[in-house]
Amino acid sequence: MPVTWEQYEKKLDDPALCELLPVRDYLDNVLIRTSGAVVAGYELRGITSYFASDQERDRS
């Protein structure tokens, strides 16, 4: 679906969270970055989580 110039510029100013995190994979609380580095990670859950599903938000 085509986007307007205004929508395109807004997308550049406000990128999605997944585009800000250079993560290639998440396994057993370990993040593998796109550079190949291995770092500790954790899973954020709850109503304040950006990744909370609709069902989790409804339950809260």
N, C-alpha and C positions, 0 to 999 in steps of 0.2 A: 504494500500500500504506500503510495507516495506521501511524503511529508512536506509541509510548507517550510519556507526558509526560517521562519520564527521558531517552529518546532525543532528544526535541526540545530539552530544556535542554542536553544534551551538545553537540548540533550548534551551539548558540549560543555555547558556551564555546570550541569547537574548530572554527572555520570552515575550509573548504578553502582551500588556497593561492591558487587562482584567484579566490576571493572577496576576498582581501586585496589583490590587485594590481588597481588601477583601470585596466586596459589594454583598449582596444577592438580594436586590431589590431597585428600585428607584421610588418613588411615590410622586407627588406634591412637588418637590424640597426638598425632604427628602430622605437621603440614609439610608438604613438599612444594617449594616455591618454583616459579617458572625458571629461575636461574639454576635450579638443581640443589639449592641449599635446603637442609632439613631443620625445621624449627618446631618447638613445642606448640601445641594448639589445644583449644578446648571448644566445646559446643555450647553456645549460648541458647538458653531456652527461657520461655516465659512470655508474659504479655508484652514486656518491653523489648523483646527481641524483634529485630527487623524481619527475621525469617519465620515468625510464628504463623501457623496456618490459620485459616478462617475458623476451623473447628476449635483450635486451642484458644483463640480470641473469644469465641462465643462462650466457651466453658468458663473463662475467667470473668 
